[in-house]
Amino acid sequence: MNIIDQQVKALIHKELDRQRRGIELIASENFASYQVVTSMGSWLTNKYAEGYPGKRYYGGCEVVDEIESLAIERLCKLFGADFANVQPHSGAQANMAVQLSILKPGDTLLGLDLAHGGHLSHGSPVNMSGKYYTVVSYGLDSEGRVDLNQVRELALKHKPKLIICGASAYSRDWDYQTFRSIADEIDATLLADIAHPAGLIVSKQLNNPIPHCHIITSTTHKTLRGPRGGIIVMGKDFPNRIGKKDKKGNTIPMSNLLNSAVFPGIQGGPLEHIIASKAIAFGEALDPSFTIYSKQVIQNAAFLSQSLVTQGLRIVSGGTDNHLMLVDLQSKNITGKEAENLLIKADITTNKNMIPNDPQPANTTSGIRLGTAAMTSRGFKETDFAKVSEWITRLIERRNDESFIHSVKLEINEYMRKFPLYPEVES
Ligand SMILES: *Cc1c(COP(=O)(O)O)cnc(C)c1O
């Protein structure tokens, strides 16, 4: 057992080098702190802890109980919430657990169309949510904003049991209050999936879904800057609204249904090493410095979006309220796929993304999605994003000039040396 795996170690360091030298604009990515990253690699991974703190199916859980309770306590404080489950392995698992707790196979859910910025787990036909439930989708209006009239029409017509607000590629804030009034008209449960803007919400830079939405799900690794994982939160617990009763005939609290849906519903043992790391990330998000970070993320996104517009690009919905934007590339005669492949040659990482009513198919697209959370963690301010905008637009203009592309790559690699990532680790 004393073999040192040089092969995997070398690959882990190769990936660190890739992250260090490039510009990371994938909107769903971030750079977690060194303590968040290293705490995931602990011996907590050795422990089985099926169940919840104080109610485990294994012995020896005293310490992991303390860790998980701390994570729950910090998360509740962060959201001003009464209930939290920190066990979902990912955002998709959190959504699956909510759906399992509220819907029976065949029941209807209403969510944002994937092609308009929604997420696979909100009813896409290739996802479990689309295979097991009847799915109705709303979209964006001609201005690129969530069409609340359509949401209401579809809700009244199809009477979904679950309405989901939240998206993966939507640059505007959400009107949770109006969603709630629509949900109340048909007695539906309202879920806000804040996987993307969670960090900006807890630092009070965006509308707060807690007072309006029955249930909140999120990832922990996007703007929240924690380890890769999921969470479920409720501002206030409530008796479940689908008529589930216990043996004594009492209506079961929603919190119990959610906990049972996560385990044993869809998962086995919790990842206590990741939960420890979540606890650390929640602690970081409670610190006033996280609010300063979130403000900068939003300022950087507003700046980047404005400067791309100045360069002749269109931003879907005309701008951004959060950390991301969808860039329509049609005016530059380049597809999303071509732009993604071009930019990566200069170590700028982005992803192609459909724009509303995209004439191109999903594997080509007319847009790219850009986010500022990761580079803000590296220390980027507006002046640095001015460079980013210039690099992107120049690369698109001179896309066939390989030596120019290479010179930009070298310039970027040099630039990034001023923004150290995990200086604790030698390359
Ligand atoms: C990223 C995302 C998820 C899923 O996260 P995973 O951790 O990749 O499963 C869920 N919902 C939305 C809206 C997302 O953007």
The ligand as an SDF file (V2000), in Angstrom:
LIG
                    3D

 15 15  0  0  0  0  0  0  0  0999 V2000
  -25.6310   23.6550  -12.5310 C   0  0  0  0  0  0  0  0  0  0  0  0
  -27.0800   23.5170  -12.3460 C   0  0  0  0  0  0  0  0  0  0  0  0
  -27.6520   22.3870  -11.7380 C   0  0  0  0  0  0  0  0  0  0  0  0
  -26.9460   21.0870  -11.5270 C   0  0  0  0  0  0  0  0  0  0  0  0
  -25.8070   21.0030  -10.9530 O   0  0  0  0  0  0  0  0  0  0  0  0
  -24.9130   19.6660  -10.9460 P   0  0  0  0  0  0  0  0  0  0  0  0
  -24.1860   19.8430   -9.6630 O   0  0  0  0  0  0  0  0  0  0  0  0
  -24.0860   19.7360  -12.1600 O   0  0  0  0  0  0  0  0  0  0  0  0
  -25.8310   18.5010  -10.9150 O   0  0  0  0  0  0  0  0  0  0  0  0
  -29.0070   22.3970  -11.4410 C   0  0  0  0  0  0  0  0  0  0  0  0
  -29.7590   23.4260  -11.7670 N   0  0  0  0  0  0  0  0  0  0  0  0
  -29.2690   24.5150  -12.3820 C   0  0  0  0  0  0  0  0  0  0  0  0
  -30.1910   25.6430  -12.6900 C   0  0  0  0  0  0  0  0  0  0  0  0
  -27.9100   24.5800  -12.7010 C   0  0  0  0  0  0  0  0  0  0  0  0
  -27.4430   25.6590  -13.3410 O   0  0  0  0  0  0  0  0  0  0  0  0
  1  2  1  0
  2  3  1  0
  2 14  2  0
  3  4  1  0
  3 10  2  0
  4  5  1  0
  5  6  1  0
  6  7  2  0
  6  8  1  0
  6  9  1  0
 10 11  1  0
 11 12  2  0
 12 13  1  0
 12 14  1  0
 14 15  1  0
M  END
$$$$
